[in-house]
Amino acid sequence: MRIFSIVLASALALMAETANSQTVKSQAIASNGVTVNVSSDDFANRYEYSSPAITKSGDSSDVLALVGKVKKQGIMGGVMVQGGITYQGDWRFYNSALFKGGDPADYTVLSRDVVGSCSSDCRVREAFEIDLTPANISKHVENGILPIQIRPTRSTERVLLEIPVAYINAVNEMTAK
């Protein structure tokens, strides 16, 4: 039985390595100088394009987000922002987002996870996606930045995400080819 387990573990490791090798990662530089990361999986006919990371560290939370587009089975999706908010303490339940001026953003909760152990205060992460339309971008951009406020339902700890429009333009340029 032990030999079977070792053979099975080896086979699974080899299969995982083979599956990973089907994804090719590369970078391209847009005409505005922004580097776009490209993850290509020809086998699945899936291509992901993403901007450099947008990070923000505050007193009560850390934010990491990317601007991106995904092409699946020949169909290019729209521009989106995917990210996560990590913080210590009780769940805040980030459930919505607004553009400056109060217009709602198309906000989707992707996951809520505990990061590490919870011996005293838990560190948690809430992942999200915000779909952007050309109309939203052009209406709400200010000085090359698209500000979006992410709002919780169980806290007053709002997060201001500032997205460089240069990142959106770079991803759009790379996916137009």
Secondary structure, DSSP 8 states (H G I E B T S, - for coil): -HHHHHHHHHHHHHHHHHHHHTEEEEEEE-TTS-EEEEEEETTTTEEEEE---EEEE-SSEEEEEEEEEEEETTEE---EEEEEEEEESS---EEEEEETTS-B-EEEEEEEEEES--SSS-EEEEEEEEE--HHHHHHH-BTTEEEEEEEESS-S--EEEEEEHHHHHHHHHHH--
